[in-house]
Amino acid sequence: MLSTADSIYSKESVPQTRGAVVLTTVARFEIKYQQYMDETGTFISNDVPPAFARDIDTLKQLYRDMNRVRVLDQKAYALQRTGKMGTYPAATGQEAIGVGFGSAMTKEDVLVPYYRGQASMIQHGVLMEEVLLYWGGYEKGCDYQVAKEDFPIAVPIATQSLHATGVAKAIQMRGEKRCVFTEIGEGGTSQGDFYEALNVAGIWNLPVVFIINNNQWAISVPSELQTNCETYAQKAIAAGIDSVQVDGNDIVAVKEASDKAAEKARNGGGPTVIECISLRLCDHTTADDATRYRPEGELDDGWTKEPIIRMRKYLESKSAWSSEDETNMLEELAAEVQQAVDNYLNTPVDPPEAMFDYLYEELPEKTVAQRELAIARGAK
């Protein structure tokens, strides 16, 4: 089913009488759902797919990009389990979301990521080794070599939403044709920061796109305990923002909705909220055990709908992908990821005084003694 991202506003022409009070409907809203490719890898709409989806090479690249994220996540898990890295949040089953909207961004756009945002970060130029450095405790993991203006990963829930509106306001004031993308989990939309960001984005008509990664679980809290809304996309209505819900396992739907939202934002059309429906096929982080709260059979069903196998089925149906292609790709990605891992592991450990050096541009006088003490203790 193909739809637009427009909310519908209308006035009821016939008044309703309730006792002595005449009631009229002053506004009506609805949320559209967008999907192109189902879990069998089949385009389900009678409409012509977007131009990029008619180019097999583009779809093969998107398929490769999704696989790169999954290989990286698997390696990161191994690093954490062997004590070579800290807690890590994988994105297994959700790769189409980050790769999809990340591929809609130009190099001039700005990404304000959240903690499970490695797919969009890599898509926008952040190096895999920089992702690993961040989760390994290195501040230099936030000093991107390529994506210089992108923000560091935000672990506090929903704070990135407000950061994104601040960047978008600066872009607007400068009159630049750029936009900001920011991502949040569905649980994060319960935070006040998220609502405040939507409100200011709506009232100022800011060039920002809010991606809601609805993977069904806010750690161990399911959606039915998280909100009484039928959708998370409808949270945009109160702010007067266009919104749409898409199949987050369908990278064509994610990218198409993101392309349109980005183009609208860059040309003064204002913000958009895109809710992407997916399922987290892994633990919340390496510190979590999802078997303690997942219902039986949820993962079995989820693995039949996940985005990577869906795209592979489509490519195979077009004789554009083979088992040999798959083997070669996975070998190449394993080598790429291993090189990033080697770069991470070979990075010298930050000295204790780095906690001061990365926090302040100019060291406050009252902390000079603390820094000297850190150096002295580090020397021992």
Secondary structure as a PSIPRED ss2 file (coil, helix, strand):
# PSIPRED VFORMAT (PSIPRED V4.0)

   1 M C   1.000  0.000  0.000
   2 L C   1.000  0.000  0.000
   3 S C   1.000  0.000  0.000
   4 T C   1.000  0.000  0.000
   5 A C   1.000  0.000  0.000
   6 D C   1.000  0.000  0.000
   7 S C   1.000  0.000  0.000
   8 I C   1.000  0.000  0.000
   9 Y C   1.000  0.000  0.000
  10 S C   1.000  0.000  0.000
  11 K C   1.000  0.000  0.000
  12 E C   1.000  0.000  0.000
  13 S C   1.000  0.000  0.000
  14 V C   1.000  0.000  0.000
  15 P C   1.000  0.000  0.000
  16 Q E   0.000  0.000  1.000
  17 T E   0.000  0.000  1.000
  18 R E   0.000  0.000  1.000
  19 G C   1.000  0.000  0.000
  20 A C   1.000  0.000  0.000
  21 V E   0.000  0.000  1.000
  22 V E   0.000  0.000  1.000
  23 L E   0.000  0.000  1.000
  24 T C   1.000  0.000  0.000
  25 T C   1.000  0.000  0.000
  26 V C   1.000  0.000  0.000
  27 A C   1.000  0.000  0.000
  28 R C   1.000  0.000  0.000
  29 F C   1.000  0.000  0.000
  30 E C   1.000  0.000  0.000
  31 I C   1.000  0.000  0.000
  32 K C   1.000  0.000  0.000
  33 Y E   0.000  0.000  1.000
  34 Q E   0.000  0.000  1.000
  35 Q C   1.000  0.000  0.000
  36 Y C   1.000  0.000  0.000
  37 M E   0.000  0.000  1.000
  38 D C   1.000  0.000  0.000
  39 E C   1.000  0.000  0.000
  40 T C   1.000  0.000  0.000
  41 G C   1.000  0.000  0.000
  42 T C   1.000  0.000  0.000
  43 F E   0.000  0.000  1.000
  44 I C   1.000  0.000  0.000
  45 S C   1.000  0.000  0.000
  46 N C   1.000  0.000  0.000
  47 D C   1.000  0.000  0.000
  48 V C   1.000  0.000  0.000
  49 P C   1.000  0.000  0.000
  50 P C   1.000  0.000  0.000
  51 A H   0.000  1.000  0.000
  52 F H   0.000  1.000  0.000
  53 A H   0.000  1.000  0.000
  54 R H   0.000  1.000  0.000
  55 D C   1.000  0.000  0.000
  56 I H   0.000  1.000  0.000
  57 D H   0.000  1.000  0.000
  58 T H   0.000  1.000  0.000
  59 L H   0.000  1.000  0.000
  60 K H   0.000  1.000  0.000
  61 Q H   0.000  1.000  0.000
  62 L H   0.000  1.000  0.000
  63 Y H   0.000  1.000  0.000
  64 R H   0.000  1.000  0.000
  65 D H   0.000  1.000  0.000
  66 M H   0.000  1.000  0.000
  67 N H   0.000  1.000  0.000
  68 R H   0.000  1.000  0.000
  69 V H   0.000  1.000  0.000
  70 R H   0.000  1.000  0.000
  71 V H   0.000  1.000  0.000
  72 L H   0.000  1.000  0.000
  73 D H   0.000  1.000  0.000
  74 Q H   0.000  1.000  0.000
  75 K H   0.000  1.000  0.000
  76 A H   0.000  1.000  0.000
  77 Y H   0.000  1.000  0.000
  78 A H   0.000  1.000  0.000
  79 L H   0.000  1.000  0.000
  80 Q H   0.000  1.000  0.000
  81 R H   0.000  1.000  0.000
  82 T C   1.000  0.000  0.000
  83 G C   1.000  0.000  0.000
  84 K C   1.000  0.000  0.000
  85 M C   1.000  0.000  0.000
  86 G C   1.000  0.000  0.000
  87 T C   1.000  0.000  0.000
  88 Y C   1.000  0.000  0.000
  89 P C   1.000  0.000  0.000
  90 A C   1.000  0.000  0.000
  91 A C   1.000  0.000  0.000
  92 T C   1.000  0.000  0.000
  93 G C   1.000  0.000  0.000
  94 Q C   1.000  0.000  0.000
  95 E H   0.000  1.000  0.000
  96 A H   0.000  1.000  0.000
  97 I H   0.000  1.000  0.000
  98 G H   0.000  1.000  0.000
  99 V H   0.000  1.000  0.000
 100 G H   0.000  1.000  0.000
 101 F H   0.000  1.000  0.000
 102 G H   0.000  1.000  0.000
 103 S C   1.000  0.000  0.000
 104 A C   1.000  0.000  0.000
 105 M C   1.000  0.000  0.000
 106 T C   1.000  0.000  0.000
 107 K C   1.000  0.000  0.000
 108 E C   1.000  0.000  0.000
 109 D C   1.000  0.000  0.000
 110 V E   0.000  0.000  1.000
 111 L E   0.000  0.000  1.000
 112 V E   0.000  0.000  1.000
 113 P C   1.000  0.000  0.000
 114 Y E   0.000  0.000  1.000
 115 Y C   1.000  0.000  0.000
 116 R C   1.000  0.000  0.000
 117 G C   1.000  0.000  0.000
 118 Q H   0.000  1.000  0.000
 119 A H   0.000  1.000  0.000
 120 S H   0.000  1.000  0.000
 121 M H   0.000  1.000  0.000
 122 I H   0.000  1.000  0.000
 123 Q H   0.000  1.000  0.000
 124 H C   1.000  0.000  0.000
 125 G C   1.000  0.000  0.000
 126 V C   1.000  0.000  0.000
 127 L C   1.000  0.000  0.000
 128 M H   0.000  1.000  0.000
 129 E H   0.000  1.000  0.000
 130 E H   0.000  1.000  0.000
 131 V H   0.000  1.000  0.000
 132 L H   0.000  1.000  0.000
 133 L H   0.000  1.000  0.000
 134 Y H   0.000  1.000  0.000
 135 W H   0.000  1.000  0.000
 136 G C   1.000  0.000  0.000
 137 G C   1.000  0.000  0.000
 138 Y C   1.000  0.000  0.000
 139 E H   0.000  1.000  0.000
 140 K H   0.000  1.000  0.000
 141 G H   0.000  1.000  0.000
 142 C H   0.000  1.000  0.000
 143 D C   1.000  0.000  0.000
 144 Y C   1.000  0.000  0.000
 145 Q C   1.000  0.000  0.000
 146 V C   1.000  0.000  0.000
 147 A C   1.000  0.000  0.000
 148 K C   1.000  0.000  0.000
 149 E C   1.000  0.000  0.000
 150 D C   1.000  0.000  0.000
 151 F C   1.000  0.000  0.000
 152 P C   1.000  0.000  0.000
 153 I C   1.000  0.000  0.000
 154 A E   0.000  0.000  1.000
 155 V C   1.000  0.000  0.000
 156 P C   1.000  0.000  0.000
 157 I C   1.000  0.000  0.000
 158 A C   1.000  0.000  0.000
 159 T H   0.000  1.000  0.000
 160 Q H   0.000  1.000  0.000
 161 S H   0.000  1.000  0.000
 162 L H   0.000  1.000  0.000
 163 H H   0.000  1.000  0.000
 164 A H   0.000  1.000  0.000
 165 T H   0.000  1.000  0.000
 166 G H   0.000  1.000  0.000
 167 V H   0.000  1.000  0.000
 168 A H   0.000  1.000  0.000
 169 K H   0.000  1.000  0.000
 170 A H   0.000  1.000  0.000
 171 I H   0.000  1.000  0.000
 172 Q H   0.000  1.000  0.000
 173 M H   0.000  1.000  0.000
 174 R H   0.000  1.000  0.000
 175 G C   1.000  0.000  0.000
 176 E C   1.000  0.000  0.000
 177 K C   1.000  0.000  0.000
 178 R C   1.000  0.000  0.000
 179 C C   1.000  0.000  0.000
 180 V E   0.000  0.000  1.000
 181 F E   0.000  0.000  1.000
 182 T E   0.000  0.000  1.000
 183 E E   0.000  0.000  1.000
 184 I E   0.000  0.000  1.000
 185 G E   0.000  0.000  1.000
 186 E H   0.000  1.000  0.000
 187 G H   0.000  1.000  0.000
 188 G H   0.000  1.000  0.000
 189 T H   0.000  1.000  0.000
 190 S H   0.000  1.000  0.000
 191 Q C   1.000  0.000  0.000
 192 G H   0.000  1.000  0.000
 193 D H   0.000  1.000  0.000
 194 F H   0.000  1.000  0.000
 195 Y H   0.000  1.000  0.000
 196 E H   0.000  1.000  0.000
 197 A H   0.000  1.000  0.000
 198 L H   0.000  1.000  0.000
 199 N H   0.000  1.000  0.000
 200 V H   0.000  1.000  0.000
 201 A H   0.000  1.000  0.000
 202 G H   0.000  1.000  0.000
 203 I H   0.000  1.000  0.000
 204 W H   0.000  1.000  0.000
 205 N C   1.000  0.000  0.000
 206 L C   1.000  0.000  0.000
 207 P C   1.000  0.000  0.000
 208 V E   0.000  0.000  1.000
 209 V E   0.000  0.000  1.000
 210 F E   0.000  0.000  1.000
 211 I E   0.000  0.000  1.000
 212 I E   0.000  0.000  1.000
 213 N E   0.000  0.000  1.000
 214 N E   0.000  0.000  1.000
 215 N C   1.000  0.000  0.000
 216 Q C   1.000  0.000  0.000
 217 W E   0.000  0.000  1.000
 218 A E   0.000  0.000  1.000
 219 I C   1.000  0.000  0.000
 220 S C   1.000  0.000  0.000
 221 V E   0.000  0.000  1.000
 222 P E   0.000  0.000  1.000
 223 S H   0.000  1.000  0.000
 224 E H   0.000  1.000  0.000
 225 L H   0.000  1.000  0.000
 226 Q H   0.000  1.000  0.000
 227 T C   1.000  0.000  0.000
 228 N C   1.000  0.000  0.000
 229 C C   1.000  0.000  0.000
 230 E C   1.000  0.000  0.000
 231 T C   1.000  0.000  0.000
 232 Y C   1.000  0.000  0.000
 233 A H   0.000  1.000  0.000
 234 Q H   0.000  1.000  0.000
 235 K H   0.000  1.000  0.000
 236 A H   0.000  1.000  0.000
 237 I H   0.000  1.000  0.000
 238 A H   0.000  1.000  0.000
 239 A H   0.000  1.000  0.000
 240 G C   1.000  0.000  0.000
 241 I C   1.000  0.000  0.000
 242 D E   0.000  0.000  1.000
 243 S E   0.000  0.000  1.000
 244 V E   0.000  0.000  1.000
 245 Q E   0.000  0.000  1.000
 246 V E   0.000  0.000  1.000
 247 D E   0.000  0.000  1.000
 248 G C   1.000  0.000  0.000
 249 N C   1.000  0.000  0.000
 250 D C   1.000  0.000  0.000
 251 I H   0.000  1.000  0.000
 252 V H   0.000  1.000  0.000
 253 A H   0.000  1.000  0.000
 254 V H   0.000  1.000  0.000
 255 K H   0.000  1.000  0.000
 256 E H   0.000  1.000  0.000
 257 A H   0.000  1.000  0.000
 258 S H   0.000  1.000  0.000
 259 D H   0.000  1.000  0.000
 260 K H   0.000  1.000  0.000
 261 A H   0.000  1.000  0.000
 262 A H   0.000  1.000  0.000
 263 E H   0.000  1.000  0.000
 264 K H   0.000  1.000  0.000
 265 A H   0.000  1.000  0.000
 266 R H   0.000  1.000  0.000
 267 N C   1.000  0.000  0.000
 268 G C   1.000  0.000  0.000
 269 G C   1.000  0.000  0.000
 270 G C   1.000  0.000  0.000
 271 P C   1.000  0.000  0.000
 272 T E   0.000  0.000  1.000
 273 V E   0.000  0.000  1.000
 274 I E   0.000  0.000  1.000
 275 E E   0.000  0.000  1.000
 276 C E   0.000  0.000  1.000
 277 I E   0.000  0.000  1.000
 278 S C   1.000  0.000  0.000
 279 L C   1.000  0.000  0.000
 280 R C   1.000  0.000  0.000
 281 L C   1.000  0.000  0.000
 282 C C   1.000  0.000  0.000
 283 D C   1.000  0.000  0.000
 284 H C   1.000  0.000  0.000
 285 T C   1.000  0.000  0.000
 286 T C   1.000  0.000  0.000
 287 A C   1.000  0.000  0.000
 288 D C   1.000  0.000  0.000
 289 D C   1.000  0.000  0.000
 290 A H   0.000  1.000  0.000
 291 T H   0.000  1.000  0.000
 292 R H   0.000  1.000  0.000
 293 Y C   1.000  0.000  0.000
 294 R C   1.000  0.000  0.000
 295 P C   1.000  0.000  0.000
 296 E C   1.000  0.000  0.000
 297 G C   1.000  0.000  0.000
 298 E H   0.000  1.000  0.000
 299 L H   0.000  1.000  0.000
 300 D H   0.000  1.000  0.000
 301 D H   0.000  1.000  0.000
 302 G H   0.000  1.000  0.000
 303 W H   0.000  1.000  0.000
 304 T C   1.000  0.000  0.000
 305 K C   1.000  0.000  0.000
 306 E C   1.000  0.000  0.000
 307 P H   0.000  1.000  0.000
 308 I H   0.000  1.000  0.000
 309 I H   0.000  1.000  0.000
 310 R H   0.000  1.000  0.000
 311 M H   0.000  1.000  0.000
 312 R H   0.000  1.000  0.000
 313 K H   0.000  1.000  0.000
 314 Y H   0.000  1.000  0.000
 315 L H   0.000  1.000  0.000
 316 E H   0.000  1.000  0.000
 317 S H   0.000  1.000  0.000
 318 K C   1.000  0.000  0.000
 319 S C   1.000  0.000  0.000
 320 A C   1.000  0.000  0.000
 321 W C   1.000  0.000  0.000
 322 S C   1.000  0.000  0.000
 323 S H   0.000  1.000  0.000
 324 E H   0.000  1.000  0.000
 325 D H   0.000  1.000  0.000
 326 E H   0.000  1.000  0.000
 327 T H   0.000  1.000  0.000
 328 N H   0.000  1.000  0.000
 329 M H   0.000  1.000  0.000
 330 L H   0.000  1.000  0.000
 331 E H   0.000  1.000  0.000
 332 E H   0.000  1.000  0.000
 333 L H   0.000  1.000  0.000
 334 A H   0.000  1.000  0.000
 335 A H   0.000  1.000  0.000
 336 E H   0.000  1.000  0.000
 337 V H   0.000  1.000  0.000
 338 Q H   0.000  1.000  0.000
 339 Q H   0.000  1.000  0.000
 340 A H   0.000  1.000  0.000
 341 V H   0.000  1.000  0.000
 342 D H   0.000  1.000  0.000
 343 N H   0.000  1.000  0.000
 344 Y H   0.000  1.000  0.000
 345 L H   0.000  1.000  0.000
 346 N C   1.000  0.000  0.000
 347 T C   1.000  0.000  0.000
 348 P C   1.000  0.000  0.000
 349 V C   1.000  0.000  0.000
 350 D C   1.000  0.000  0.000
 351 P C   1.000  0.000  0.000
 352 P C   1.000  0.000  0.000
 353 E C   1.000  0.000  0.000
 354 A H   0.000  1.000  0.000
 355 M H   0.000  1.000  0.000
 356 F H   0.000  1.000  0.000
 357 D H   0.000  1.000  0.000
 358 Y C   1.000  0.000  0.000
 359 L C   1.000  0.000  0.000
 360 Y C   1.000  0.000  0.000
 361 E C   1.000  0.000  0.000
 362 E C   1.000  0.000  0.000
 363 L C   1.000  0.000  0.000
 364 P C   1.000  0.000  0.000
 365 E H   0.000  1.000  0.000
 366 K H   0.000  1.000  0.000
 367 T H   0.000  1.000  0.000
 368 V H   0.000  1.000  0.000
 369 A H   0.000  1.000  0.000
 370 Q H   0.000  1.000  0.000
 371 R H   0.000  1.000  0.000
 372 E H   0.000  1.000  0.000
 373 L H   0.000  1.000  0.000
 374 A H   0.000  1.000  0.000
 375 I H   0.000  1.000  0.000
 376 A H   0.000  1.000  0.000
 377 R H   0.000  1.000  0.000
 378 G H   0.000  1.000  0.000
 379 A H   0.000  1.000  0.000
 380 K C   1.000  0.000  0.000
